[in-house]
Every structure is written in structure tokens, then in C-alpha cells.
């Protein structure tokens, strides 16, 4: 396993550009299976999870060509359906949670879609019910091999239906949308996810010839079409990485500019960081974070009660940034309650922050109270292990703010979601080294 060696306690300076959005990429790449025509995609991040999915598409028979950094063409005109039932597919699919989203496109275009129980972060249960209940509503027959943990859906022709989703699952909505665009008749999805990345998927599908209305709302209406054509698509910058860099600047008292952030797609992310007392300046389409040499102070609610930051479906605050908010709060003035509603294991990395000297009370698997140090006591360097992508980056930010040399093991978790993070951090002055 790889390891990061980090010498903390140094201010950073300069500008950093966010990568293409990981969560958007996993949806968009699966959508290329919906057409035999050429699809060109720009701003694809060079990260482990995305590269695994591209490799999976190649094994399915999709012709993939890299045009330049971040730009690829895809053509699914000779898909190998037999690969779906191979042992190799079962092994590859288990290693990537995003692989679940090939099911909808494959079912819509070829009449069948299979997937092993997908892997991903160990952050608690992540149910697949929404995906398969939606596809069953469209007329698919569902089967599950419990011994192999292998799922399958089959249908001669999908038919549009009305459905009210039990949860506003982003990947579940994406899967159902990609199936419904080629279904016969009208599909209405109520309580649909409406994240910017899901909006991007719908806009791309509409350019390919789909008829999707209500994009950006929680009710999508999809009139099925006979076929889709090729298109060009450019992915948004990764909002989770943008939030990570805001937190990094505050924790290291650094002056940083985050360029080309697509401000209008950030929702309440800047507002939540401002509630922690962090200055987030808009300069055109860039974010400027001045050096917080005097620290930053957490706001209270109007009645004086302790600030609570909780995750919620979009346009609420994304759960992927709660780990960053938590680590940033460890050096703020004041206290905050972090409420992670969606995943019951995502806060379990706080024991490592407590070992570093942070004042955190883990109330239960979903809630933690953070009492900030106000930089009067720095975090201590130590050896840690990255449990998942977001917790790993949170520990990396903590290490960069701590005095002394830290090591973070299992950095493959970080590489799953952050493109060449050590190289990009060194470019703004971080002292970080990758040890194989």
C-alpha cells in the first residue's frame, strides 16, 4: 500500500484548479452505452474510480480513445453482452460502486443488465433498492443470486410509468433516467435527485435526443424515444474538491485561489463555510480565500444555540463535505454539532483526530460535537490510515496543519477521488511525499 509523508505546519500560497467532477463522471461514462454513435467527453478526472470504470467499458467492447488530457471518445457500437456473465465482470464490478449505473443503460438498449454487489467506501449501508424498484416499475424482471451476490434485470421493452422514489438517491435517479429515455411512453419520477451532476446527465441526454423536462427539480418527466445519438459533453468542476481546498486554506492559514469553480453550481457550500467564519470571496468564477491569520469564528443560530451542520439531499449540504467541515472546525473559535444523517459509519475516523489532539465528542454514529482550539493548540503529527476517500482527505488536511511529520497509509482510498493530489499540493507549497 502507498503512504503519504507530510511535513505540516507550513502556509501554502497560490492557485489550484479543481478536477472534473468524480460523481458526474461515473454517471456520464455509463450513459455512453445508450447509443452506438460517438460520444466525446471533456474534463474527465484521472482518478482510480473513473479509470476503473473506463477499463470496465473497454472490456464490455466500448471503443475508447484518449484524445488529450481529460478528453476521451467512446463508441458503444459493438457491445459484448457475454462479458456481463463472466467471472471477470463479477470481479471487476465488485471493486467499483459506480458500476451499478451501467444497469439502466444496458437494460434500456439491450434488454438486460447485470451487476455484482458493488464495492466502494466503507461508510455504512448504501441500499440498491431504489435502483431496482425503479427499473421494475418500468417493466423489468428482477433476479438476485444470493450466493454470488449477483443482480440482474431483464425486459423485452421497457414501458413508462409513474413512480415516487422512497429516497432521492442520486445514482438511483440516474439509473432510472437512463433506462426511461428509451422506454415506451412517459415516465414521471417524483422525489428525484436534482444535484448539478444529475442535471448535467439530463442535459447531455437531451442533446443526444432524449426528451426530459423538469431538469433541476425533484419531478422529472421523460418521454421515451426510439434511439439516441452522439454528442459532446464537458463535466463540471468537482464541488467536493472545491470544498476540500477551502478547508485546507483555512486550516493552514493560507491564501489560496480556487479557479474556474462554476459558482452557480456550488449551492450552499460557500454559505456553510462562511458559517464557520471562513472568508469565501467570489472573484469572477474563482474563489479567493485570504490567509486567516487571526483564525475564524463559528457563528451561532439567531437564538444563540450551537450551530448544527447537517447533510441533506440537494439543494441541501452534500454529505461528502461533512468530513471536511468537521476537521476545519477543530481549529475554529467556538463549537459546532456535525450531524451525518445518511451514513452510519462516516464519522468513525474522528478517533484519529482525537489522537491528534482535537476536542471532539462522538455522540453516536451520526453526530459529533467539535470544540475548536482557535489555533491556541495545534494538532499533533501522527501515523494514520485512510478509511475512505473523504475521511482520507480530511486527515490529510489535518496533517498539513499539524506541527511535525505525519504519515497516512492506505492512500489508494484518496487516489480513488483526487487527481494527483500530492503533485498539485506541492505546486502550492505543501511538503508532501508519496512513498510506495
C-alpha positions as CSV (number, residue, x, y, z in Angstrom):
1,X,0.0,0.0,0.0
2,X,1.1,3.6,-0.7
3,X,1.8,6.1,2.0
4,X,1.9,9.9,2.2
5,X,4.6,11.5,4.3
6,X,3.6,15.0,5.3
7,X,5.5,17.8,7.0
8,X,2.8,20.0,8.4
9,X,2.7,23.5,9.9
10,X,3.5,25.4,6.7
11,X,1.5,28.1,5.0
12,X,0.6,27.5,1.3
13,X,0.1,30.0,-1.4
14,X,-1.0,30.2,-5.0
15,X,-3.9,28.9,-7.1
16,X,-5.3,25.5,-7.7
17,X,-7.8,24.3,-10.3
18,X,-10.4,21.7,-9.4
19,X,-10.5,18.5,-11.3
20,X,-13.6,17.3,-13.2
21,X,-16.3,16.0,-11.0
22,X,-15.9,12.4,-9.9
23,X,-19.6,11.8,-9.2
24,X,-20.7,13.3,-12.5
25,X,-18.1,11.2,-14.4
26,X,-19.4,7.9,-13.1
27,X,-22.9,8.8,-14.4
28,X,-21.8,10.3,-17.8
29,X,-19.5,7.4,-18.6
30,X,-22.3,4.9,-18.2
31,X,-24.5,6.9,-20.5
32,X,-22.3,6.3,-23.5
33,X,-23.8,2.8,-23.5
34,X,-27.1,4.3,-24.7
35,X,-26.0,5.0,-28.2
36,X,-23.9,3.3,-30.9
37,X,-22.7,6.8,-32.0
38,X,-19.5,8.5,-31.0
39,X,-19.6,10.4,-27.7
40,X,-16.8,12.9,-26.8
41,X,-16.4,13.8,-23.1
42,X,-14.1,16.5,-21.8
43,X,-12.7,17.2,-18.3
44,X,-12.6,13.6,-17.2
45,X,-10.6,13.3,-13.9
46,X,-7.6,11.0,-13.9
47,X,-8.6,9.1,-10.7
48,X,-8.8,5.5,-9.7
49,X,-12.6,5.1,-9.7
50,X,-13.0,6.7,-13.1
51,X,-10.2,4.8,-14.7
52,X,-11.6,1.5,-13.4
53,X,-15.0,2.4,-15.0
54,X,-13.3,3.2,-18.3
55,X,-11.4,-0.1,-18.1
56,X,-14.8,-1.9,-17.5
57,X,-16.3,-0.2,-20.5
58,X,-13.4,-1.3,-22.7
59,X,-13.9,-4.9,-21.6
60,X,-17.6,-4.5,-22.5
61,X,-16.5,-3.8,-26.0
62,X,-16.8,0.0,-26.0
63,X,-14.2,1.6,-28.2
64,X,-12.3,4.2,-26.1
65,X,-9.7,6.6,-27.3
66,X,-7.8,9.3,-25.3
67,X,-7.7,12.5,-27.4
68,X,-5.9,14.7,-24.9
69,X,-5.6,15.2,-21.1
70,X,-9.1,14.7,-19.8
71,X,-10.7,14.2,-23.2
72,X,-11.9,10.8,-24.5
73,X,-14.1,9.5,-27.2
74,X,-16.4,6.5,-26.6
75,X,-18.3,4.4,-29.1
76,X,-20.5,1.5,-27.9
77,X,-21.4,0.1,-31.4
78,X,-20.2,-3.5,-30.7
79,X,-21.0,-4.3,-27.0
80,X,-20.0,-7.7,-25.8
81,X,-23.1,-8.9,-23.8
82,X,-21.5,-12.2,-22.9
83,X,-18.9,-10.3,-20.8
84,X,-21.8,-9.4,-18.4
85,X,-22.0,-13.0,-17.2
86,X,-18.3,-13.7,-17.0
87,X,-16.3,-14.2,-13.8
88,X,-14.0,-11.3,-14.8
89,X,-17.0,-8.9,-14.9
90,X,-18.2,-10.1,-11.5
91,X,-14.7,-9.4,-10.1
92,X,-14.3,-6.0,-11.8
93,X,-17.8,-4.8,-10.9
94,X,-17.3,-5.5,-7.2
95,X,-14.4,-3.1,-7.0
96,X,-16.4,0.0,-8.0
97,X,-19.6,1.4,-6.6
98,X,-20.3,3.4,-9.8
99,X,-20.6,0.2,-11.8
100,X,-24.2,-0.1,-10.7
101,X,-25.1,2.7,-13.2
102,X,-24.4,0.5,-16.2
103,X,-27.5,-1.5,-15.4
104,X,-30.0,1.1,-16.6
105,X,-28.4,1.9,-20.0
106,X,-27.8,-1.8,-20.7
107,X,-31.3,-2.8,-19.8
108,X,-32.8,0.0,-21.9
109,X,-30.7,-0.7,-25.0
110,X,-30.1,-4.4,-24.9
111,X,-32.9,-5.8,-22.7
112,X,-30.7,-7.0,-19.9
113,X,-28.4,-5.6,-17.2
114,X,-26.3,-7.4,-14.6
115,X,-24.1,-6.3,-11.8
116,X,-22.3,-7.9,-8.8
117,X,-22.9,-6.2,-5.5
118,X,-20.7,-3.1,-5.9
119,X,-18.0,-2.0,-3.5
120,X,-16.7,1.5,-2.7
121,X,-16.3,3.4,0.5
122,X,-16.9,1.6,3.9
123,X,-19.2,4.3,5.2
124,X,-22.2,2.2,6.1
125,X,-25.1,0.6,4.2
126,X,-25.8,2.0,0.8
127,X,-29.0,0.4,-0.4
128,X,-29.7,-0.6,-4.1
129,X,-33.5,-0.9,-3.6
130,X,-34.2,2.5,-5.3
131,X,-32.3,1.4,-8.4
132,X,-34.1,-1.9,-8.9
133,X,-37.6,-0.8,-7.7
134,X,-37.5,1.9,-10.3
135,X,-36.4,-0.5,-13.1
136,X,-39.1,-3.0,-12.0
137,X,-41.7,-0.2,-12.3
138,X,-40.5,0.2,-15.9
139,X,-41.4,-3.4,-16.5
140,X,-38.1,-5.2,-15.8
141,X,-38.0,-8.6,-14.3
142,X,-35.6,-8.8,-11.3
143,X,-33.5,-11.7,-10.1
144,X,-30.8,-12.0,-7.4
145,X,-28.4,-14.8,-6.9
146,X,-27.7,-14.6,-3.1
147,X,-24.8,-17.0,-3.2
148,X,-22.8,-14.9,-5.8
149,X,-24.5,-11.6,-4.7
150,X,-25.2,-11.0,-8.4
151,X,-28.2,-8.8,-9.5
152,X,-30.0,-9.0,-12.8
153,X,-32.8,-7.2,-14.6
154,X,-34.3,-8.2,-18.0
155,X,-37.1,-6.8,-20.2
156,X,-38.1,-7.1,-23.9
157,X,-39.2,-3.4,-23.9
158,X,-39.5,-1.0,-21.0
159,X,-42.7,0.9,-20.6
160,X,-43.0,4.4,-19.0
161,X,-44.6,4.6,-15.5
162,X,-45.2,7.0,-12.7
163,X,-43.0,6.4,-9.6
164,X,-42.5,8.1,-6.3
165,X,-39.0,7.3,-5.1
166,X,-38.6,6.3,-1.5
167,X,-35.3,8.2,-1.3
168,X,-33.8,10.9,-3.5
169,X,-30.9,8.7,-4.5
170,X,-28.6,10.4,-7.0
171,X,-27.2,7.2,-8.5
172,X,-30.7,5.6,-8.3
173,X,-32.3,8.5,-10.1
174,X,-29.5,8.4,-12.8
175,X,-30.0,4.7,-13.4
176,X,-33.8,5.1,-13.8
177,X,-33.5,8.1,-16.0
178,X,-31.0,6.3,-18.3
179,X,-33.4,3.4,-18.6
180,X,-36.5,5.6,-19.1
181,X,-35.2,7.6,-22.0
182,X,-35.5,4.6,-24.3
183,X,-38.7,3.2,-22.7
184,X,-42.1,3.3,-24.5
185,X,-44.3,6.2,-23.3
186,X,-44.0,8.7,-20.5
187,X,-42.1,8.2,-17.2
188,X,-42.6,10.5,-14.2
189,X,-40.1,10.4,-11.4
190,X,-41.2,12.2,-8.2
191,X,-38.7,12.8,-5.4
192,X,-36.0,12.6,-8.0
193,X,-32.5,13.7,-7.0
194,X,-31.7,17.1,-8.5
195,X,-27.9,17.6,-7.9
196,X,-26.0,19.6,-10.5
197,X,-24.3,16.3,-11.7
198,X,-27.7,14.7,-12.3
199,X,-28.8,17.9,-14.1
200,X,-25.7,17.5,-16.3
201,X,-26.6,14.0,-17.1
202,X,-30.1,15.0,-18.2
203,X,-28.8,17.9,-20.3
204,X,-26.4,15.5,-22.0
205,X,-29.2,13.0,-22.7
206,X,-31.4,15.8,-24.1
207,X,-28.6,16.8,-26.5
208,X,-28.5,13.1,-27.6
209,X,-32.2,13.2,-28.5
210,X,-33.9,12.4,-25.2
211,X,-37.0,14.3,-24.0
212,X,-36.5,15.1,-20.3
213,X,-38.3,18.0,-18.7
214,X,-38.2,19.3,-15.1
215,X,-34.4,19.2,-15.0
216,X,-33.2,20.8,-11.8
217,X,-36.5,20.0,-9.9
218,X,-37.5,16.9,-7.9
219,X,-40.0,15.9,-10.6
220,X,-38.6,14.6,-13.9
221,X,-40.9,13.8,-16.8
222,X,-39.3,11.6,-19.5
223,X,-41.0,10.8,-22.9
224,X,-39.2,7.8,-24.3
225,X,-37.6,7.9,-27.7
226,X,-36.6,5.2,-30.2
227,X,-32.8,6.0,-30.2
228,X,-30.1,8.4,-29.0
229,X,-27.3,9.9,-31.0
230,X,-23.7,11.0,-30.2
231,X,-22.8,14.3,-28.5
232,X,-20.0,16.3,-26.8
233,X,-20.1,16.9,-23.1
234,X,-17.9,18.8,-20.6
235,X,-18.0,17.9,-17.0
236,X,-18.3,20.4,-14.1
237,X,-15.5,21.0,-11.7
238,X,-15.7,18.8,-8.6
239,X,-17.6,20.6,-5.8
240,X,-16.2,18.2,-3.2
241,X,-12.7,19.1,-4.2
242,X,-13.5,22.8,-4.1
243,X,-14.8,22.4,-0.6
244,X,-11.7,20.5,0.4
245,X,-9.4,23.3,-0.8
246,X,-11.5,25.9,1.1
247,X,-11.0,23.8,4.2
248,X,-7.3,23.4,3.5
249,X,-6.7,27.1,3.1
250,X,-8.5,27.9,6.4
251,X,-6.7,25.2,8.4
252,X,-3.2,26.1,7.2
253,X,-3.9,29.9,7.4
254,X,-3.0,30.1,3.7
255,X,-4.0,32.5,0.9
256,X,-5.4,30.4,-1.9
257,X,-7.4,31.0,-5.1
258,X,-9.5,28.2,-6.5
259,X,-10.0,28.8,-10.2
260,X,-13.0,28.0,-12.5
261,X,-15.3,26.7,-9.8
262,X,-18.7,27.1,-11.6
263,X,-20.0,29.3,-8.8
264,X,-23.7,28.9,-9.8
265,X,-23.5,25.1,-9.3
266,X,-22.0,25.2,-5.8
267,X,-25.3,25.8,-4.0
268,X,-25.0,26.5,-0.3
269,X,-21.4,25.2,0.0
270,X,-19.8,28.7,0.3
271,X,-22.5,29.7,2.8
272,X,-21.8,26.7,5.1
273,X,-18.0,27.5,5.2
274,X,-18.9,31.2,5.9
275,X,-20.9,29.9,9.0
276,X,-17.6,28.6,10.3
277,X,-16.2,32.1,10.0
278,X,-14.2,31.4,6.8
279,X,-14.0,34.3,4.3
280,X,-15.0,33.0,0.9
281,X,-14.7,35.7,-1.8
282,X,-16.1,35.5,-5.3
283,X,-13.8,36.8,-8.0
284,X,-15.4,36.2,-11.3
285,X,-15.7,32.4,-11.5
286,X,-12.9,31.9,-8.9
287,X,-13.0,31.6,-5.1
288,X,-10.4,33.5,-3.2
289,X,-9.6,32.5,0.4
290,X,-7.4,35.1,2.3
291,X,-5.0,33.9,4.9
292,X,-6.9,33.6,8.2
293,X,-4.0,34.8,10.4
294,X,-6.4,35.7,13.2
295,X,-8.4,32.4,12.9
296,X,-12.1,32.0,12.2
297,X,-15.1,32.0,14.5
298,X,-18.2,29.7,14.2
299,X,-21.5,31.5,14.1
300,X,-24.4,30.6,16.4
301,X,-28.0,30.4,15.5
302,X,-30.1,33.5,15.9
303,X,-31.3,32.4,19.3
304,X,-27.8,31.8,20.5
305,X,-27.9,28.0,20.3
306,X,-25.0,25.9,19.0
307,X,-24.6,25.8,15.2
308,X,-25.6,22.5,13.7
309,X,-24.4,21.5,10.2
310,X,-26.2,18.5,8.7
311,X,-26.3,16.8,5.3
312,X,-29.4,16.7,3.1
313,X,-30.4,16.0,-0.5
314,X,-29.6,18.8,-2.9
315,X,-30.0,21.7,-2.6
316,X,-29.1,20.8,1.0
317,X,-25.5,20.4,2.1
318,X,-23.7,17.4,0.5
319,X,-22.7,14.6,2.9
320,X,-19.4,14.3,1.1
321,X,-18.2,17.5,2.7
322,X,-19.2,16.9,6.3
323,X,-15.8,15.2,7.0
324,X,-14.0,18.4,5.7
325,X,-16.3,20.7,7.8
326,X,-15.6,18.6,10.9
327,X,-11.8,18.8,10.6
328,X,-11.9,22.5,9.8
329,X,-14.0,23.1,13.0
330,X,-11.2,21.6,15.2
331,X,-9.3,24.9,14.9
332,X,-12.2,27.3,14.9
333,X,-13.3,29.6,17.7
334,X,-16.5,28.1,19.1
335,X,-18.4,24.8,18.8
336,X,-20.5,23.1,16.2
337,X,-22.6,19.9,16.1
338,X,-22.0,17.8,12.9
339,X,-25.0,15.6,12.0
340,X,-24.2,13.0,9.4
341,X,-27.7,11.6,8.6
342,X,-27.1,9.4,5.6
343,X,-24.3,7.1,6.5
344,X,-23.8,5.5,9.9
345,X,-20.0,4.8,9.6
346,X,-18.8,8.1,8.1
347,X,-17.8,9.7,11.4
348,X,-15.8,6.8,12.7
349,X,-12.5,8.5,11.6
350,X,-12.8,11.1,14.4
351,X,-10.8,8.9,16.7
352,X,-7.7,9.7,14.7
353,X,-8.4,13.4,15.0
354,X,-8.9,13.0,18.8
355,X,-5.5,11.2,18.9
356,X,-4.0,14.3,17.2
357,X,-5.4,16.5,20.0
358,X,-8.8,17.6,18.6
359,X,-11.6,18.2,21.0
360,X,-14.4,16.0,19.6
361,X,-17.3,14.3,21.3
362,X,-18.7,11.4,19.2
363,X,-22.3,11.5,20.4
364,X,-23.4,8.4,18.3
365,X,-22.6,7.0,14.9
366,X,-24.3,10.0,13.3
367,X,-23.4,13.0,15.4
368,X,-20.2,14.6,16.7
369,X,-19.7,17.8,18.7
370,X,-16.5,19.7,17.9
371,X,-15.0,22.3,20.3
372,X,-12.5,24.4,18.3
373,X,-8.9,25.1,19.5
374,X,-8.8,28.6,17.9
375,X,-5.2,27.6,16.9
376,X,-4.1,28.0,20.6
377,X,-3.2,24.3,20.5
378,X,-2.0,22.8,17.2
379,X,-2.8,19.2,16.2
380,X,-0.1,16.7,16.7
381,X,1.5,14.8,13.9
382,X,1.0,11.0,13.9
383,X,0.6,7.9,11.7
384,X,-2.9,7.3,10.3
385,X,-4.8,5.1,7.9
386,X,-7.3,6.5,5.3
387,X,-10.6,4.7,5.8
388,X,-12.4,6.2,2.8
389,X,-12.0,9.0,0.2
390,X,-13.4,11.9,2.1
391,X,-12.1,11.0,5.6
392,X,-8.7,10.4,4.0
393,X,-8.5,13.9,2.6
394,X,-9.8,15.3,5.9
395,X,-6.9,13.5,7.7
396,X,-4.5,14.9,5.0
397,X,-5.7,18.5,5.8
398,X,-5.3,17.8,9.5
399,X,-1.7,16.6,8.8
400,X,-0.9,19.6,6.7
401,X,-1.9,21.9,9.6
402,X,-0.2,19.9,12.3
403,X,3.3,20.5,13.6
404,X,5.7,17.7,12.7
405,X,5.7,14.9,10.3
406,X,2.7,12.6,9.8
407,X,2.2,9.6,7.6
408,X,-1.1,8.5,6.0
409,X,-1.4,4.9,4.9
410,X,-3.9,3.3,2.5
411,X,-3.7,6.3,0.3
412,X,-5.3,4.4,-2.6
413,X,-8.5,5.5,-1.0
414,X,-7.6,9.1,-1.6
415,X,-6.4,8.4,-5.1
416,X,-9.9,7.0,-5.9
417,X,-11.3,10.5,-5.8
418,X,-8.5,13.1,-6.0
419,X,-6.3,13.5,-9.1
420,X,-2.5,13.5,-8.5
421,X,-3.2,15.2,-5.2
422,X,0.4,15.2,-3.9
423,X,1.7,16.8,-7.1
424,X,-0.9,19.5,-7.0
425,X,-0.4,20.3,-3.3
426,X,3.4,20.5,-3.8
427,X,2.7,23.1,-6.5
428,X,1.2,25.4,-3.9
429,X,3.9,24.8,-1.3
430,X,2.8,21.7,0.6
431,X,5.6,19.4,1.9
432,X,4.1,16.0,0.9
433,X,5.9,12.9,-0.4
434,X,4.4,9.7,-1.8
435,X,6.1,6.6,-0.6
436,X,5.4,3.3,-2.4
